[in-house]
Amino acid sequence: MMDWFVCSPSEFFMYFAPAVFVLLMCVVVPVQLAAKIRRMRLERVRITCRICGYRFLRTDPEATCPHCEARNR
């Protein structure tokens, strides 16, 4: 009845290693995609000032730097 469950250690690892790889890819790939999408969305909102190098979030269309008040279009 339980003949399918009996296997040698070498058979166990032969099936275990690919299963772990597939499960790892099922976790890693979606996490990497979500991180990439998040990074791309934040690049549209974050700006680095041309004059002083201060990083800030775009709140107005002209993107005025809150540190040195230069316009960054």
C-alpha positions in Angstrom: 0.0 0.0 0.0 2.7 2.5 0.9 5.2 1.4 -1.8 5.3 4.8 -3.4 6.6 6.4 -0.2 9.5 4.1 0.3 12.6 5.5 -1.4 16.4 5.5 -0.8 18.2 8.7 0.4 19.6 9.3 -3.1 16.1 9.1 -4.6 14.8 11.4 -1.9 17.4 14.1 -2.7 16.9 13.6 -6.4 13.2 14.7 -5.9 13.8 17.1 -3.0 16.4 19.4 -4.7 14.3 20.3 -7.7 11.2 20.8 -5.5 13.1 23.2 -3.3 14.4 25.0 -6.4 10.9 25.4 -7.8 9.5 26.6 -4.5 12.3 29.1 -4.1 11.7 30.5 -7.6 8.0 30.7 -6.8 8.9 33.1 -4.0 11.9 34.9 -5.3 10.6 35.8 -8.8 7.4 37.6 -7.6 9.3 39.4 -4.8 11.9 40.7 -7.3 9.2 41.8 -9.8 7.3 43.6 -7.0 10.5 45.4 -5.9 11.3 46.4 -9.5 7.8 47.8 -10.1 8.0 49.7 -6.8 11.4 51.1 -7.7 10.1 52.3 -11.1 7.1 53.9 -9.6 9.2 55.8 -7.0 11.7 57.0 -9.7 8.8 59.1 -11.2 8.2 60.8 -7.9 11.7 61.2 -6.5 14.0 63.9 -7.8 17.6 64.9 -7.2 18.3 68.6 -7.3 20.6 69.7 -10.0 22.2 72.4 -7.9 22.7 71.0 -4.4 22.1 67.2 -4.9 19.3 67.1 -2.3 16.8 64.2 -2.9 13.1 65.1 -2.4 9.7 64.0 -3.5 8.0 65.9 -6.3 5.0 67.8 -4.9 4.6 70.6 -7.5 4.9 70.6 -11.3 8.0 72.8 -11.3 9.7 70.5 -8.7 11.2 73.3 -6.6 13.9 72.0 -4.3 13.0 72.5 -0.6 16.7 72.9 0.3 18.0 75.5 -2.1 14.7 76.5 -3.8 16.0 75.9 -7.3 13.6 74.8 -10.0 14.3 71.3 -11.4 12.4 70.7 -14.6 
